[in-house]
Amino acid sequence: ETLHAYALDTETQHVWDFAGQGFVHRLIQNEDDGKIVEIPDPTNTMSEERSLIPSLTDAEEDEVVHRKLQGYANEYHHLLQNQLEQQRLYFQGILRDIRRDHEENLSKINPSDLISALKQDLNQLQQRQHSLRQKSSKVA
């Protein structure tokens, strides 16, 4: 008579569903249309309760699965994009530090010291070449 779909029994705290003619135990608000619907009690597998959730057609079920997968893909894409951006900033900072250190080292080097170090390396390489040629001539 009141046009309410549910009523609460104040003594037992059970909810009576007038449309389904039975008690319901778990009610949630449907995200799609905002209606209150019953979900089955997962601990009560032998219950004779009926559900107000209509069964889905194959096409509707496929659409639900597709929406879930699309949501997961979007979440993964967003997460991946954030991680790549953080890595880019991190490695750009490392590269900046390396360049700064390199420029500081170059500014500290005296050109005459560099020339003398290169000449010393050249002398060592020439001596090594000479010794290898002697060993090569003994083998041949």
C-alpha positions, 0 to 999 in steps of 0.5 A: 500500500505504501509503494515501498519495495522493502520493509524492515522487521524491527524485531529481527532486523530482516528486510522484507521484499514486497516484490519478491515476496521474501526476505533479503539480506544484502542490498546494494545500489546498482551503479548503472541505474541507481536502483537497490538490488539484492546480492546473494549471501555468499555464505548461504549456498543452500538458500531458497532466496530469489535474486532481484538481479536479472540474469544477463544475456550473453551479449550483456555479459560480454559487454560487462566483461569488455568494460572491465577489461577496458578499465583494467587496460586503462588503469595499466596504461595510466600506471605504465605512463606514470612509471615511464615518466618517473624513469625518464626524469630520473635518468635525465637527472643522472645524465645531467650530473654526468655532463656536469662532472665531465665539464668540471673535469675538462675545465680542471685539465691543463692542456700541457698536462694532457699533451704530456700524458698522451705522449707518455701513452704513445711511448708506452704503446710504441714500446709494446709494439716493438716488443710484439714485433720481436716476439713475432719475428722469433715465432716466424 
